[in-house]
């Protein structure tokens, strides 16, 4: 019985946690569910393995070769030596069938910089993929934050309008009683009921928006939209934003330093420079070392032999119809193209920073305006309520005041959410915290 109780408590705890979705948890789920993230993670690992493989080229390779040869004529099964010739030509080991194997170790001694350039290309390729992954994660984080906080805002607005609807229903009941006592006119009741229907329409529209945001968030975190009703979104502190936003110059400098897409373009520029080194090295001499251990065995005669050889090879390109020169020119154009792309990426970053700061400033002004509007609307609603309760006010003025107050409340909720999302967009733009 005790074990059953422990199991039930454990199950209920897991179920409760499963239904609680925090913003950080949603971002982690979005990372795990996004196929592009998984593809880039595999690509990063692939590039790392490629870089490790290229790095080992300088150690050369050991090959084991073997085979069986059958000929229509007897052939010599080992190379000529002074000892074989001194014994006479007819005593040499001829055979029409032989087996052989050899161990061949080849190592580059001098490649004119080709190997080192290849290592740098592989390393830069790995870094470029890592930067792509990092940039994608920042984009996903922003999209999840926007959907999540806007969904919370809709929930808050729905709560506010539902409270307003409940207040209208109470007012409707109060007026019905007042009509019986001769205190209110029936027209007042019709006006309140009209306002009730308006509030219901507003709630219906918010529910449609909630459904769209829920579907968007579900697709981001890889959850069936039909099951999102089981989730309880944890509240986000919308006040958790920087008190002061740094200037454009400071944020631009930070963005140029941090942005993954710009770093990636710089890595691609580095790769193009290494390609130029490889193209130039192809026109220079190469030196390699080749050591072999051979074994040959006659199939029809009782003879076998083992011998070794060591060779230093020097390769010097002489004539190729200008192909290598064209490769160098091609690499030079590639460097210029990559440099222009880096400049374009830097200008794009600067433009995005300016736009993001403008968005934050605009959202900040909207918050200030919404706060002022709500303060004014509350005071007007209070005064109209007092006038109406004392029999000196008009129901139209009271309903308009209450409606403006409710709109001001929801406007402030949305304004704070927009500001929070705008700051998150600025974080994404500079790929770092705003300090």
C-alpha positions, 0 to 999 in steps of 0.5 A: 500500500505504501509503495502504491501511494508513493507511485501515485504521488510520483505520477501526480508530480510528473503530471503537474510538471508536464502541464506547467510550461515556463518560458525557458522550458518552451524555448528548450522544447523549441530547440529540441523540436526544431528539425533545422536545429537538429540538422545543424547540430549533426552538421556541426559534428560532421564538420568537427569530424572532417576537421579531425580527419584533415588534421591527420593527413600530415601523418600519412597512411599505411596501406596493405595491398595483395593479389594473385597473378596468373599469366600465359608466360612465366615471369620473374617473381622478384626484381633483378639483383646482382645475386640473381644474375651471377647465378645465371639467367636460367636459374632465375625464379620464373613462374606463371602464377604468383601471389604477393602482398606489401605494406605501403606507408606514404607520408607528405614531407612538404606540400607548399602549405596545402595541408595547413590550408586544408586544416584551416578550411576544415576548422573554419567550416566547423566554426561557420556551422556553429555560428549558423546554429547559434543564429538559428537558436536566437531566432527561435528564442525570439519567436517563442518569447513573442508567441508565449508572452502574447498568449499570456497577454491575451489571457490577461485581456480575456480575464479583464473583459470577463471581469467587465462582463461580470460587472455589466451583468451585475449592473444589469441586475441592479437596473432591473431592480431599480426599474421595478422601484421606479428609479431607472428607466427601461432604456438604461437596461437596454443600453447595458445589455447592448454593452454586454453583447459588445463585451461578448464579441470582444471576448470572442475575438480574443478567443480567436486570437488565443487559438491562433497564438496557441497553434503558433506556440504549439508548432514552435515547441513541437506539441499537438495544438489539440493538447495545449489546453493541458498546459498552464503557462507560467507568468512572465515578469514583464517588468524584467527589462533594462531600466535604460537602453544603451546608445546606438553606437554601443549596441552596434559595436556589441552586435558587430562583435557578437552576431553569429551571421557576421562571424560566419561570413568572416569564416567564409572569407577566411576559407576563401583566403585558404583556397587561394593558398591551396591554388598557389601551392598547386604550382609549387614543388611537393615532397613525399616519402614512400616506404614499402615492405614486399612479399612475393611467392611463386605458385608453381615453384618453391620460391618466395622472397621479401624485400623493402624499398624507401623512396623520396618523391619530388613532384614539380608541376611544369605545364598545365595549359594555364589551369593552375593560374586560372585557379589562382585567379578564381580564388582571388575573385572569391576573396573579393566576393567574400569581403563584400559579403562581410561588408554587406553583413556588417551594414545589415547588422547596423541597420537591424540594430537601428530598427530594433532600438527604434522598436524599443523606443516606440514600445516604451512610448506606447507604455507611457501613453497607455499608463497615462490613458489608464490613469485618466480613464480610471478617474473618469469612470470613478466620477461617472459612477458617483454621478450615476449612483447619486442620480445625476449621471447618465447611463451612456456616460457611465458605460462609455467611461467603463468601456474606455477604462477596460480598453485602457487596461487591455491596451496597457497589458498589450503595450507592456507585452510589446515592450518586452518583446521589443527588448527581446528582439533587441537582444536577438539583434545584438545576440546578448543581454542589454546592459 
